[in-house]
Structures are given as C-alpha cells and as structure tokens.
Amino acid sequence: KKPLFGREGGIKMDKWLQNTNVVKVLALALGILLWTVVRMAQSPISGPVSTTTPQPDKILGVPITTIYDANKYYLRAVTPSEVMIKLKGSSYLINAIKPDSYKIVLDLSNEKSGSHQGLPLKAEGFPKGVTVEISPAAVDVVLEELQKKELPIDISVNGTPAKGYKAGQPVATPSRVFVTAPSSQIDKMASVKGEIDVTGAKGKVSKLVKLAIYDKNGKEVEGQLSSLAAEVEVPITLPFKSVPLRMKTIGQPPAGYSVAVLTPNIDHVTIYGPQEVLDQIDFYNGVQVNLANLQADQNYELNIPLEANIEKVEPNQVSVQVKVVASAFKVFEKIPITIIGQNNDYSTAITNPQGGTVRVPIEAAPAILDKLKDQDIQAIVDVSNLPTGTHQLSAKLNLPQFVKAGKDSNAQVTVEISAKPAKAAYNNNNTSGNNVQDANNSSASPNTSSSPSPTGTTGSANP
C-alpha cells in the first residue's frame, strides 16, 4: 500500500492538481458550497419548527407620527396618543425590525381646523411579508388654526449701576415681535418681556436677551415668537437734567446801532453731574456773546463751557445769530428815583432833583423802543453805609436787555440822611428792663444794611 502522505503522497497530490479536470471539479464543488451558505443566510433552515408559519408579536406604546402644516395649524390633541401594534410574519423578519425603522402615521394634510373623529392610522417602514395590525386603528383629533399678533418688547432693568451712575431707558432691537398661538390662546397673550442686569456698570450695557410671552396677570404662557431674543442696550450715565440755556451778553454796539434780536439755535441743554449739584441748578449760564463794536448782523459758533462740578453738557456748542439795526431814540422825562440800602433808624430824603424823578434818554432798536414803558426803567441810588449828612450820588439805571442809556444821561442826586427822633416805650407792668428803647443804640452808622440791587443794564440818569 502506497502512503497517502509523505514524500510519495505529496508527489501524487501534485500530479492531481496538475490535472485540469481535477481543478475544475474542485472549483465547482467550492462554488456549490458557497452558494449553499449564502442561501442559508437568506432563508431559515427547515427544521422541527417551520419558520414559514406566521408568528404573532405585539409592541405596546407606539407613538403616533402626525403630518400637518405646523405653520398654519396647532395640534391640540390626539386621542389616544399611543397605540399597540401586532405583527405577523416570519420570526426572522420580525426580529430583524429595528425600532427606528418604522412608524405609525396620522396624515392630517387634508384636514381643516376643528374636532375630527375616527381618523385612520397607517403603518410605514415594515418589511414585506410582515402584516401589521394597529389597535386602535383610528384616533380622534382636535386641530386649531394658528393666529399671529404683534406685541412690543418690554425690557426690565435689574440691579444698580456703580455709585453715582444712572441707568437710562433700555433700547431693544427689534422693538416689536410677532407671537403665534392657537386661536383659543392668542387673546391671552399680553406682552413679551426680557430682563437685563446692570449691576456695577459704569458704561453702556449691551446683551442678547431671551424673550418670553406673558399674559395680563404676568404669568408666562407658551407660544411661538418671530424672534426668540433681542439685542438690548442700556445707557449708563451720570445723573442728568435738562435746563434752559441762558445767554449772557457783554459790551454794547457803538452809538447809533442797537441789537434787535439775539437768537440761539437751542434753548435747553442737558447737564450731567452729581445729583446734589443738579438739584441746585435751574438754568445754565456759561455762554457769553460779545456785542461790542457790532455795526452789522453777526453769527457766532460758541462752545458751551463746563460749570463747576458739571461733568458733561449736551450739546456742547450753540449757534447764535445777532441782528443789528440803526438805533431809535426817545427821552423818558419822569423816571422815579429808587433808594436802596436805607437804615430804618434814619431818615433818607432826596433834596435834588425836586419831585424825586430824573430825565432818561434811551437808545434801542425801533421795535424794542416802541414797546418800552416808564415802569421798564429804574433809576437807583444806593445809600448803603453812608453816615448822616448830605451826599451827592450818581443814579444807576437798570434797563431791559438791548436798551442803552443815551447821551447826557449822567444824573446827580442829592440825598440827605438824618437821625430819626428817639422813642421810648414804657410798660408799667413789665419790670424786666426791656420796656425802654434806647435811642443811643442808633448812634452808629445809619445805613449798615444793604439791599440787593436790581439786575439788568446799568447806567446813569440825567435829572
């Protein structure tokens, strides 16, 4: 017997493989074996239990996938929201089904708003050869039409800025949004709100703020927003106050010319500074307009300076137009002389001019002069701190704005100051010593009290 293996066996095997017929037979056998394996993978092998026999299987709690126009309708309810499915078919096919490969569909594409009963369900994604029974096979649906409503955005500012700073009004972009909700809920939506915090801030605070919908009772409600957030800016500034801007004038046009009108392009400014400083300011002074030597109209661009303890003023410039015209002239014959600075313990009398009036020549723009009255002009004599005796004083004129004293307006007034007679008052029932008024107490300077002089243009008057 010749060996199958070993040197002689290997030689014999090599001879077989060199025979083409043997190789063909082997290739055919391998092909048949491979085909059999593939077929077995695709079809169950017959055995004691027939796999072609339908095998029932149940899946509970299967959610329903709805199809509808979410931009037009709101699905209020689906009853029931889950179903049971029973599968029949090859156990191999059933076991190969993956949970995310199938769905139970409720198609509402052709349905309108309202309540609908008994709408059929449809199974999708199951392999061929598997029968699907849905329980229940139909559901009830409530479908509502969506409506839109435009609402303003209300931003609440929380927290406190750094000491001395103040939070301004927040500005939201966009300032209004559309809310979308079912028709039964749209009227309950009253506002769209957001919040921003400015704690410790010393400058502008900017932030993207989340928005929410609220009803009129301040309770948050559900709905769709055209914008889920808004860009909000909150200015952080020092305390500020808007006050009138007062224009001061210095100098006067030469003789023969007068200012008809002075017109600034603004009449108020906003000033920034500590609150205790702002509380003391009723108007802002800082701007001076020089009228000296003007003989024609003039335009000015002036900076508005900062007053003491004021950090900022807005705007910081003012444009001023000055209209200059030829003067008109008029003499006011009897302007009463007003004495200021008198001491109540002394008598003060005007001895010259007689009647206590002066003659005042006036120069002004024609339109201003036409409206000027005697009571608009004051001739003032100040006797503050003068001793008893006769005094020769110059009368000072207090005139309205843009009104000038004319030529020869230097008025001299003679004033006589004398002590009043001493008075003594007795009270027999009073023994405290306070019942006598000592006239000697008034022997000091007769006019030591001073009254404030009126404001305005000053000059001298002619008697």
Buried (B, 14 or more C-beta within 10 A) or exposed (E): EEEEEEEEEEEBEEEEEEEEEEEEEEEEEEEEEEEEEEEEEEEBEEEEEEBEEBBEBEBEEBEBEBEBEEEEBBBBEBEEEEBBBEBBBBBEBBEEBEEEEBBBBBBBEEBEBEEBEEBEBBBEEBEEEBEBEBEEEEBBBBBBBBBEBEBEBBBEBEEBBEEEBBBBEBBBEEEEBBBBBBEEBBEBBBBBBBBBBBEEBBEEBEBEBEBBBBBEEEEEBEBBBBBEBBEBBBBBBBBBBEBEBEBEBEEBBEEEBBBBEBEBEEEEBBBBBEEEBBEEBEEBBBBBBBBEEBEEEBEBEBEBEBBEEBBEBEEEEBEBEBBBBEBBBBEBEEBEBBBBBBBEBBBBEBEBBEEBBBBBBBBBBBEBBEEBEEEBBBBBBBBBEBEBEEBEBEBBBBBBEBBBBBEEBEBBBBBBBEBEEEEEEEEEEEEEEEEEEEBEEBEEBBBEEEEEBEEBBBBBBBB
